[in-house]
Amino acid sequence: MANSTNIIPNKLTMYQRVEGGVWHYRIKLKTGEWYRLSSRETDFDEAKEIANRTYYTADYKDVRINHVI
């Protein structure tokens, strides 16, 4: 079972597919679609920082999001 945490309800969710694995996150676009990315981090706090940075710097007018590291 995946470990999941809502960072910003209905906008940014983080999850781990495997216990101790890397954290993934998904961002809800203006189109209503979810865009999934990998943080490439196993540490929750590091992954959360990456997910938040991506969320707040994403251009929601475009479906493509550049992964900010």
C-alpha positions as a Markdown table, in Angstrom:
| # | Residue | x | y | z |
|---|---|---|---|---|
| 1 | Met | 0.0 | 0.0 | 0.0 |
| 2 | Ala | 1.3 | 3.5 | -0.9 |
| 3 | Asn | 2.1 | 6.0 | 1.8 |
| 4 | Ser | 0.3 | 9.3 | 0.8 |
| 5 | Thr | 0.2 | 12.8 | 2.3 |
| 6 | Asn | -1.8 | 15.9 | 1.1 |
| 7 | Ile | 0.4 | 18.9 | 1.2 |
| 8 | Ile | -2.1 | 21.4 | -0.3 |
| 9 | Pro | -5.5 | 19.8 | -0.3 |
| 10 | Asn | -6.8 | 19.0 | -3.8 |
| 11 | Lys | -3.7 | 20.6 | -5.4 |
| 12 | Leu | -0.5 | 18.9 | -4.2 |
| 13 | Thr | -0.2 | 15.3 | -3.0 |
| 14 | Met | 3.0 | 13.4 | -2.1 |
| 15 | Tyr | 3.2 | 9.6 | -2.0 |
| 16 | Gln | 5.7 | 6.7 | -1.7 |
| 17 | Arg | 5.0 | 3.6 | -3.8 |
| 18 | Val | 7.3 | 1.5 | -1.6 |
| 19 | Glu | 8.1 | 2.0 | 2.0 |
| 20 | Gly | 11.5 | 3.7 | 2.1 |
| 21 | Gly | 11.5 | 4.4 | -1.6 |
| 22 | Val | 11.6 | 7.8 | -3.3 |
| 23 | Trp | 8.8 | 10.3 | -2.8 |
| 24 | His | 6.6 | 11.1 | -5.8 |
| 25 | Tyr | 4.2 | 14.0 | -6.0 |
| 26 | Arg | 1.3 | 15.1 | -8.2 |
| 27 | Ile | 0.1 | 18.6 | -9.0 |
| 28 | Lys | -3.3 | 19.6 | -10.1 |
| 29 | Leu | -3.3 | 21.7 | -13.3 |
| 30 | Lys | -5.8 | 24.4 | -14.2 |
| 31 | Thr | -7.2 | 21.9 | -16.7 |
| 32 | Gly | -8.2 | 19.7 | -13.8 |
| 33 | Glu | -5.7 | 17.0 | -14.7 |
| 34 | Trp | -3.1 | 15.7 | -12.3 |
| 35 | Tyr | 0.6 | 15.9 | -13.4 |
| 36 | Arg | 2.9 | 13.4 | -11.7 |
| 37 | Leu | 6.6 | 13.8 | -10.9 |
| 38 | Ser | 9.3 | 12.1 | -8.9 |
| 39 | Ser | 11.3 | 14.1 | -6.3 |
| 40 | Arg | 14.1 | 11.5 | -6.5 |
| 41 | Glu | 14.4 | 11.9 | -2.7 |
| 42 | Thr | 13.8 | 9.3 | 0.0 |
| 43 | Asp | 13.8 | 11.9 | 2.7 |
| 44 | Phe | 10.3 | 13.3 | 3.2 |
| 45 | Asp | 11.4 | 16.9 | 4.1 |
| 46 | Glu | 13.7 | 17.2 | 1.1 |
| 47 | Ala | 11.0 | 15.8 | -1.2 |
| 48 | Lys | 8.4 | 18.1 | 0.3 |
| 49 | Glu | 10.7 | 21.1 | -0.4 |
| 50 | Ile | 11.1 | 20.0 | -4.1 |
| 51 | Ala | 7.4 | 19.4 | -4.5 |
| 52 | Asn | 6.5 | 22.8 | -3.0 |
| 53 | Arg | 9.1 | 24.6 | -5.1 |
| 54 | Thr | 7.8 | 22.9 | -8.3 |
| 55 | Tyr | 4.1 | 23.7 | -7.3 |
| 56 | Tyr | 4.8 | 27.4 | -6.7 |
| 57 | Thr | 7.0 | 28.0 | -9.7 |
| 58 | Ala | 4.9 | 25.9 | -12.2 |
| 59 | Asp | 3.3 | 27.7 | -15.2 |
| 60 | Tyr | -0.3 | 26.4 | -15.1 |
| 61 | Lys | -1.1 | 27.9 | -18.5 |
| 62 | Asp | 1.0 | 25.1 | -20.0 |
| 63 | Val | 0.5 | 21.4 | -19.4 |
| 64 | Arg | 4.2 | 20.8 | -19.4 |
| 65 | Ile | 6.0 | 21.5 | -16.2 |
| 66 | Asn | 9.8 | 21.8 | -15.9 |
| 67 | His | 11.0 | 19.8 | -13.0 |
| 68 | Val | 12.8 | 22.2 | -10.7 |
| 69 | Ile | 15.6 | 20.7 | -8.6 |
